[in-house]
Amino acid sequence: FLTNFSVELLGCVGSALHYKMVSGDAKQQELALQELSAAVGAGENGRCQYGEELKEGLDVLLKWVTLHFVQINGPRVDTAQVYGLLQAMLQTLIGCDCYLTNYEAGIIVPAMVHNVGFAPDAAAAEEVHGHLHSTLLMLCKIFPASKLFGFFVESFTEYGYTGERVACCLREVGFLLKRHGLTVCRPARALPAIARYISGDDDAVDAAAAKNSELAVRCIVEAYLHGKDHIWQHLEILTAGQRRRVMAALQAPAPKAPAYGTSEAGRPAS
């Protein structure tokens, strides 16, 4: 795969940049990230010099970013730099009024979620969550929020993720529910998938499960605020203990959201 991909890269970048992008040297990879970020970002006039080239080679560049996120592209580089390139690409696409395809979004969103699991500690995971969330805000401008929601739900229903990866998905699902309401999902499928992470009020669980339970509860609360009692028809799987936890959360003040979870995403994609 990597050999074929290297050939693909040659079709959209020059040989000098290509050398850095496929190098086994982390410094060369970081130089490639910096050069690409500068090339695809908006210049002083607010326009990207290589906007057309970006659109033509977008799927290949997204694959390269994805390889860094899933950490199978040789040396490890700073995740913040990888997000910097991705966000520069997205900002240019937004400025050109270009929209991502299902294939393109399907490349990058699962890889971002996967990357969260590589964080060495809680503080690092929180930092990566912040990068992911600010990227989500940009994606909402060039890709339908309902499909983004589906990618996050699929990440914790199909891929067997645990811990921080699930927490990341639940946090973004809660944000999308808060911003768009139940129009962003199919409640009959999404709400039971979320509810499975809720622990009962008398269950003994570890710290990671307790955190994900709290996030899942907040998702259901957001769904209730938009759908009221209609949501219960989709939540028959809740045990008595789980339902008590949800009801207690409905009556309690909403917890303070992370700083990056309060931003607005601007014009949503239709």
N, C-alpha and C positions, 0 to 999 in steps of 0.2 A: 504493500500500500504506500509506504513512505517513498519508495523509488518512483512509483507512478505519480505520486503527488508532487515530487520534486520537478518532474517534467511539466506538470500542470503549471507550477509556479513560474517556470521559464517563459510561459506564454503570456504572462501579465506583468513581469518585473524585469529590470535589466540584470545583466550577468553579475555585476558587482553587488547589487542588493540581494540577488538570489544566493550568492555565496554566503552572505551573512545570515540569511534566513534559514539555511539548512546546515549551518556550521555547528560543530559540537562544542564550540566555545561560548560560554554564557555571555561574555562581553560582546562578542559579535552579534549574538541574538538580541541583546539589549540595544546595540547600535541600530540594528534593523528595525526594532520597535520604534526607536526615536525618529529615524528617517521616515518611516511610513506614517507615523503620527503627524509629522510636519508636512508631509506630502498630501495627505488626504484631508487635513484640517483646513479651515477657512483662513485665507490670508488677510492682509490689512484691509482689502476692499470688501471683505465679508464673503468672498467667493473662493471656491476650491480650484486651484490650478489644474488638478487632475480629476475633476469630478466625473468626466465621461469614462476615463480609464477605471475609476473606482467602480462605477456601475457595471462595466463590462467584466471586471475581474472579481466582483463582490463575493461570489460563492467560494472562489479559491482562497481569498483573503480571510473569509470567515472560517474556512477549514483550518487555516494556519493558526488563527486565534484559538480555535477550539482545541487544537492539539496542545497548545500551551495550557489551556484550562484543565484538560484531562491528564496533563503531564506525561505525554508520550512523545514529545518532540525534543529529545535530547536533554540539554542542560536546563536546570530550573532557573527561571527569571522572576523578577518581582511581579506579583499579580497585579499590583497597582498600575504598572506600566502596560500590561496587557489590556486592562480595562481602559487605560488612557487611549490606546489605539482604537479599541472598539468604539468608545464614545466619540472619538474624532470622526470615525467613519459614519456613525449614526447621525451626528450633527450635520455632516455634509449631505447625507440623504434627506434629512428633514428640510434643509435649506433648498434642496432641489425638488422638494415635494414628491420624492420617490418612496414607494412602499415596499416592504419586504414581502417575499413570497412565503408560503407555508414551508417550503423546503429550507429556505434561508433561516427563518426563525427557528425551525426545528433543528437546525445545526447548533445554534448558539445557546438557546435557553437551557436545554438539558445539560450542556457542558458547564454553564455557569453554576448550576445547582451542584453538579458533581464536584466542582472545584472547591466548594465550601467545606467539603469533608476533609480536605488536605490541611486545613488550618491547624497549627500545632496546639493552640489553646483557645480559651473562650474569648479573650480579647482580640486575637487575630481573626477568629470567626466573625466577631461583631464587625470588624473592619471590612472583611470581605462582604458581609451582608450589606453594608453601606454602599459599597461599589455596585453590588448587584441591584440594589433598590434604585439607585440613581440611574442605572442603565435601563431598568424597567420603565422608569418615567419617560425616557426617550423612546423606548420601543412602543409605548402606548400611542405615540404620535404617528407611527408609520406601520403599525400592525394592530389588528383588532384585539381589544382587551379580552374578549371572550375566548379567543384562541390562546392567548398568553395564559389565561386562567387554566385552560385545559392542559397546557404543558406542565404547569406546576402540580396540578392534581395527578396527572399521569406519572410524574416523578416519584410520588410517594405511594401510588397504587400499583405501578407496574415494575418498578426497578428495585424494590425491596430496600429502599434507603432507610437509615435510622439516624438518631442523634441530630447533629447540627444540620444535616441536609434536609431532614423532615422539618426542623424548626424554621429553616429558611423558606421552604415551600409554604408552610402554614402562615408565616408572617406575611408573605406576599399575597397569598389567597385572601387573608383577612383585609389587607389594604385594598385589593380589587373589589371585594364585597362592599367595603365601606364607601368606596368611590362610585361604584356603578350599581350596587344593589344586586338583586337576583337575576337581572337581565344579563349578567356576565357569565352565567352558568346554566346548566341543567340541574335544578335542585334535586331531582329524584336520584341522580347519580352522584353529584358532588357532595351533598350534605351527609349521606351515610359514610362516604369515604373519609370525610373529615372527622365524623363522630367516632370512628373506630379508635382514634387517638385519645379520647377522653377517658380518664380513669374515674372510677366511682369515688364518692366522698369518703369511703372507708377502705379504699384499696391502698396497699403498701407498694410504692413504686420508687424507682431510683430517680436521681436528680434530672437526668435527661428526659425520662418519661414524664416526670412532673411538669417540666418546662413545656413539653409538646402538648401535654394535656391542657395546660392553661391557654396556650395559643389556639388550640382547637376549640376550646370553649369560647374564646373571643370571636372566632370565625362564626360560630353558631349564633352568638349574640348579634353580630353584625347582620347575619341573615334574618334574624328575628326582627330587628329594627326596621328592615325593609319589607319583610313578608308577613310579619305578625304571626298569628296562630296557624296560618296555612303551612308553615314549615314543618309542623309536627307530623303531618301525614307522611313526610319523607324520613322521619326519625324514629320509626317504630323499633329500630334496633337498640335504642337507648335502654339501659337497665334503669331501675329505680334510682340507684346511686348516681349514675351519670346524669340523669334528668335533674336530680336535686342540685348537682353541681352547676348545671346550666341555669337553673332557676335562681340560684344564689347569685350568680354572676349578673343576671338581668337586673337584680335589685341593688347591686353594688355600683359605686362610681366606676367609670371606665378608667383603667390604669393608664398612666402616661405612656404614650407611644415613643419609640426611639426617635431621635431628632430627625433622622432621614426618612421617617415614615409619615411625615406631616406635609411634605411638599406636594405641589400640584403638578400633574403631568402635562398640562396644556391641552391642546386640541387632540382629542382621541382619534385614532384611525377608525374609519367607518367600515 
